[in-house]
Amino acid sequence: MLEDKRLVELNSEKKDQGFQVGDIYLGRVKKLIQSLNAAFVDVGHEKDAFLHYLDLGPQVQSLNKLIKLTTTGKSPDPLLTNFQLEGDINKGGKITQVLSPNQWVLVQVAKEPISSKGPRITSELSLAGRFVVLVPFSEMVSISQKIKSAEERQRLKRLAMSIKPKGFGLIVRTVAEGKKVAELDKDIQDLVTKWKTTFEVLVTAKPPTKILGELNRTSTILRDLLNPNFANIHVNDAALAEEIKSYISGIAPEQTDIVKLYKGKLPIFEHFGIDKQIKSSFGKTVTMANGSYLIVEHTEAMHVIDVNSGGRVKSDGDSSQENNALQVNMDAAVEVARLLRMRDMGGIIVVDFIDMHNPLNRKALFEKLRTEMKRDRAKHTILPPSKFGLIQITRQRVRPETNIVTVEKCPACDGTGEIKASILLMDEIENNLRYFVQEQNEKELHLFVHPYIEAYLNKGLFYSSVAHKWKKKYKVKLKVSGNSAYHIMEYHYFNKNEEEIKI
């Protein structure tokens, strides 16, 4: 997903993906761990799924009763109209009071399998629709906290109470703001039909088995994210484009026309500049536009992000070190918020911003990070800067973190080492050129590169060479020469006295 042509989210779905958040399974309790107050449940994954007592839900006894009646041929009404609910379980109770070994349980995936862990599951089932979430065995109606208008919240609550099926609770989602009762009612009826389907499958099911699958990742993203701000949806597969159009026509018919089938000659990610953004944003070092950069380290316990100015700070008399630090930190806050969304980084994240002594600057940085993180759909908590200048973030983790290899085999050492992705080489050479001209006031430069790169820069692929464009753009006298002793990624800048310039 791009915002102002910048990559902010990257989702991928494997064809053999077995477990997805929202899937409902009939599982079998394998063992109860009293010390953890939890159960391990066989749902068909190589690692048993983890079910904590607090994830059972208050009405788990009613769910267990319904499962027993359904699987023993008693066929209760799935709409729960004449179903006698059991009492809520004790919040401080023990897992052994509710579940027993080999018991059949209906559970929903809350977190996909991550690393060596199995799925995290819950017995508090919910079915997500476009505008509402249907919660069986509940009478509660709640409104998304992101809807701020008190008048709109009251309107939606009244509507939801009037059309809510008996025996079911509702959570009204943010996208329901301003919607009419007919649209909400249709969404509820679709979810009730889904719930009926679950019990038709449950009648003959044997654990472990999937009872109800969540939508594929594409449809889930559109259901949760699609709003009037979407300008275009580009698809490079005709069948998928038609599938998306069909889905959107059901949830937002006025936006069907924004689905565009991409027929360009270049790969779709290359055409929209996504490949380069992926390579520059998923490595250990992430460079920002002003020359500063982030170092991202992933440990077993947490992620650590270090902010560096890169030494490229303006030396104006008016700009103090404190102001430079504030500017770099503000830019880094935007980039950190984007990285967390894009990489889907979860758990504990510690960001080491550049030290600032002015408490007003530290407060401004904290508010900037909070503002940028508001766009993030994942639940998160941000603590104010510590006395050491660290900001701690916890972010909900429901899927494995997105990791993309951003190194290539080095052509100079026959694959024995690794280098930064070559797709970024031209950007790096140009960034250094810009710095030498604008920050160090160099008027004449001599660039030495590998002969292959020299040929590309001097001859180019279009009407004028890349080197010529750089000369005009930066108003510099630039000469590019090849040196066969260099490996293909190596380059050096020299001034008019033929002295090498280094950053």
N, C-alpha and C positions, 0 to 999 in steps of 0.2 A: 504494500500500500504506500502510495506516494502522497505527500502533502507539499505543495509548491515545488514539485519535482524532486523532493528529497525523500529518500527511503525511510519510512518510520516503522513499518511492520513487515515481517517476512514469515509466511506460514508455509509449511510443506507437509505433504501427506504421503506416506508410503503405501504402495498398493497392498502390501501384506500386513498393514497396521491392524493388529488384533484388538487393541483396547483404546477406547476413546472416552474422554470425559462426557458423562451423560448416559452411557450405555447401561442397560439394566440386565442383571444376570440372576439366574437361580443358582445359588451356590450351596455348598455343604460345609458346615463347621468342621474344621480339622482338629483344632485344639484350642483350649482356653488357657490364657496366660494370666493368672491372678495378679502377679506382681505388676503387670502392665495394665490390668483391668481391661483387657482386650482379647479379641479372638482372631485366629488366622483361618481364613475361609478359602476353600478351593473353588475358584471360578474359571478354571481352565488355563491359567497362566502357569509358567514353569515355577514361579515363586507364588506362594499363597498370598492372597490379598489380606490387608490389615484392616481390622474393624475395631475401633476403640469404643468403649462404653458411651462416651459423649457423642459419638456419631450414630448411635442407634435411633435417636429421635424419641420424643416422649410417647408416641403412639405405636411403638414397635410391637407391643402385645396384640394390638388390633391387626397389624399387618401379618404377624405370625398366625393368628387365628384365621385370617382370610386365605393365606397360603394353604393351611391344613385342610380347610373346607374345600378349596378348589382342587387340590391335588388328590383328594380322596373321593372325588366324584359328587360332592354335595352341591356344586355349582351355585354359589351365592351370587346375588346381583352385584356385578362389578360397579354399578353406579352408587352402591352403598346406601340406597334409599331406606331399606328395612334392616340394615346391618347394625347390630348392637356393638357400639364401641367399647373397648376395654379402658380401664383407667390409665392415666399417665404413669410412667415408671418414675421411680425416685431418682432425682438428679445425682444424688450421692451414693447410688446403689452399686452393686457388684455385677460384673458380666455373667457370673455363674447363676445369678438369680433370674436371668432372662434367657440365656442360651445354654445349650447342652451339646456335647460332641455328637457329630453326625446329623444334627438338625438341619433341615432345609431352610434357607433364608433367601429372601428377595433383596438384592442390594444394588446400589448404583455406583458407578465409578466416579470418585471425586477427584482423584489425581491419577494420571497415567503412570505406568511403571517407569521409575527413574533410577538410572545406574543399576545397582544390584538389588534394588527393592522391588517388591511386587506392587500391584495397584493399591491405592488407598480408597476404601469404599465407605459407603454410608447406607443405613437403612431408612433414612429420612428421604423418601423418594420425592422427586419433583420433575415435572414435564415442562420444558421451556418452549414457549411459542414466541411469536413476533412481538406481541404487546403485553402478554401476561405469562406468569409461571403458575401452573396448576399443582397444588400440594394436597395429596390425598390425606384423609383422616384429620383434617383441620377445619376450623371455621374462621380462621384469622384472615383479614384482608389488610395488606400493607402496601404502601406506595413507595416507589423509589425515592431515596433521599436526594437524588440529583434533580428532582423536580422541586424547585424552590418556592413557587407561587402557592401560598396557603389556599387561595381560592380554587386553583386548579387541583390541588391535592384533595380538597373537600369534594369537588365535582366528581373526580375519578373514584373516590371511595364510595360515594353514593351510587354511582353507576355499577361498580363492581359488586357491591352488596345486593343490588337489585337483580343481577343476572348470575350470581354465583350458584353453582349446583350444590345441593345439600351434601354434606360429608366431605366437601373439598374446600381448601383455602386458596387464596389468590395472592400473588405478588404482582403488582402492576409495574411494568418496566418503564424506563425513561422515555422510550420512543412512543409510548401511549399518550404523551402530552398533546392535548388538542384533538385527540381522536374521538369519533362518535361512538355511541353505544353499539351500533350494528357491527362496526369493525372489531370491537372488543368481544362481542358475543360470538362472532364467527370464529375468532381465534380460540375461544374457550371450547366451542363445540368440536373443533378440530382436535384439541388436546383430549377431550373426553373420549373421542373416537379412538385415539391412540391408546388411552388407558384400557378401553374395552378390548382392543387388539392384544394387549399384554396378557389379559386373562384368557383369551381364546388360546394363546400359545401355551400358557401356564398349565392348562388342563392336562395335557399329555407330556409335559416336559419332565426331564430327569436331570438332576445336577451332575456336572456343571454345564450350563448352557446359556447362551445369550437369548434373552427374552425380547428385548427391544433395543434396536440399534439407534444411536444418535444420527442425525443427518451427516452427510459427508462434510469434510472440512470446508469446502467451497460454500455450500448452502448455509452452514453454521455461521461463517464469517458474514455472509450477506444478511442473514437473519439478525445478527447482533450489531452489525456496524452500519448497514445501509441507512443513509439519511439524505435529505435534500441537498446536502453539500457535495455529494458525489457528482463529479463532472463526467467521468467516463469509466467504463469497465472494459478493458481490452483483453481479448481472449484469442489465443492462437490455435484453437481447435474448434472446428465447425460444430461438432456434436455437443461439445461442452458449452459453446456459445448458445445453442438452442436450448439446452437444459437450463442454463442460467436465466435466459429470457423467460422460459416457462415458469421458473420458480419466482422471478421478480414480478411477473404478471399477476401472481397470486397474492403477493405481500405488498407490492407497491406498483400497481399497473402504470402510474404516471411516469415511472422511471425506466420503463422497458427499453426506450430508445437510446439510453446511454450505453447499452451493451454493444460493443464494436468488435467485429471479427478482424483480427490483424492479418494482413496478407503481404506484408513487406518482405523484402529479400533478406535483410539482416535478421538474426535471431531476435525475438521480441525483447529479451532483457538487454541486449546490446543496443537496440534501437532507442530504448528509453533511458539509457545510461545507468541501468541497474547493476550490471556486472561490475562496473568500476566501483560503484558505491558499496557493493557487497565486499569486494576485495579490500577496500580501504577501511571498512568498519568492523570487520570480524577478526582482525589480527590482534596480536598482543599490543601493538602500537597503533593508535588511532590519531591521525593528524587532523587538526582543525584549520579553518580558512586563514586565521591570522598568524599561522606558523607555530602556535603552541600545540601541544599534543597530550594525549592520555596514554598511560600504561595500564593495561587491564590484566590482572593476575587472578587465576581461579584456583583456590585451594579446596580441600575436602570440606572445610567448615564454612567458608565464605568467599565472596568476591572482594578484591581490593582494587580500587581505581586511584591512580596517582596522577595529579594534574601538574604539568610542566609548562613553563612559559616558552621553552625552546630557545631562550636567549635572545629572542627577537622582540625586544621591547623598545619602544621609541625613547630616544634620549633627549626629548624636548625639555627645556628648562621648566615648563609649566607642569610637566607630568611627573608626579612623585612616584616612588616605588609602590606606595600604597594604592594609588590610582591605577597603576599598571596591573598590580595583583588583582584588584577588583574587576578590571575589564576582562582579564584572562579567566578569572573565576566565573564571571557571569556567562561568558561564552561556553565555558566548560559545563555549567549547569544545564544549558540547553542540550549539549551533546550527550551528557550523562543520561538525561531523561529519555533521549532518543534511543541510546544504546540499550537501555533496560527494556524498552518496548520491543526493539528490533531483534535483540538476541534472546528475548524472553528469559532474562536472568532473574532467578528467584532466590529466596532465602535471605541471608544477611549480606548486605553490600556496604562496605566502608569506603568513603571517598575522602582522599587526602588532598584538600584544596590548598592553594598557596596561602601561607600565613598572612593574616591581616590583623592589625592592631586596633583599628577603629571599630568599636562595637556596632556602630550604625551600619558600617559596611558588611559586617558579619550578618546582621539582621537582614540587610537588603539581599544578600546572597541566599539566605535561608528562604526568604519569601519568593525569590526568583525560581529556586528549585521546586518549591511547592506548587507554584503556578504552572511550571512546565510539566510537572508530574500529574496535574489534573486531567491531562488527556489520556492517561494510562488507565485502561479498564481493570487491570489487576489490582486487588486490594493491596494497599501499601501504607507504611507508617514512616515518617521522616522525623528524626530528632534534631533539635537545634545544634549548631556547631559546638563541639567540646572545647575545653581550654587548650587542647592541642591542635585545634583547627580541623578536626575530623567531623564529618557528617555521616551518621549511621542511618541506613535505610533497611527496612524489612519489606520484602515484596512477595506476594503470593506466588507459589510455584505449583502449577497443576499439570504442566507438561515438561518433558525433558528440554533442557536449554538447547537453543539452536546453535550448533557449532559448524563452522565452515572452514576448511583448510585454506589458508591464505598465503601459503608458500609454494614455490615451484622448485623442481630439481635444477640445480645450478649448471648451466651449460659449460661453465669454465672448469668444473672439477668433476665432470663425468658422473654427476649424481651423488657424490659423496657428501655434499653439504646442501644447505638450503638458503634461499635468498628471499627478499620481499617480492611479491608478485610483479612480474614485468609489465603488467597492464598499467602500473602506476609510475613507470620510469619517466615518461614524458612530463607528467605532472610535477614530479620531483625536480627534474632539471629546470623546468620553467619557474617553479617556486623559488629555487635558488637564484635564478637570473633576476627575478623581480626583487628579491631581497638585496642583492648586490647593487642594483641600480637605484632602488628607491630608498634604502636604508643606509647604504654605504657610499652613495653618490658616485659609483663607478661609471665612467663614460665610454670606456673601451674595454672589451672583454674577448678573451680567446678561449674557446671551449674545445677540449680534446675528448673524443669518445671512440668507441670501437668503430671500425670502418662501416659495418652494417648500419649502425645508428647514424653515422655521418652521412651516408648515402640517403637515408630517410629524411634527415633534417635539411640537407641541402637541395635535394631533388624533389622530394615530396611526392604526393599522389595527386595533387590538384594543380590549379593554374599557377600558384606561387608556392615557394617552399615554406616549410615551417619556420626555418631560420629567418627568412625574409619577413614573415608576419611578426615574429618576435622583435625584430629590429624596429619595425614601424610602431608596434604596440608600446614598447618601452623606451623608444627614442635612444637607442644605444648602438654603438658601433660594435658589431658582433661577428667574429670569424669562427667557423666550425671546422675542425680538422680531425682526421682519423688517425688512430694509432693502433696498429695491429697487435701491439704488446698488451693492450688492455683486454680484459674479458668483456663479454658483451654488455654487462650491466655497469661497467666502470666508467666514470667520467670525472674530469677535473677542470676547474676554471682558473685562468691566469689573467692578470691585469696587463696594462700596456707595457709594463717593464718585464713581462714574462715571469712574474712572481706568482706562485700559486696562492689563490685566495681560499681560505677555509672559514667555515661558520664556527 
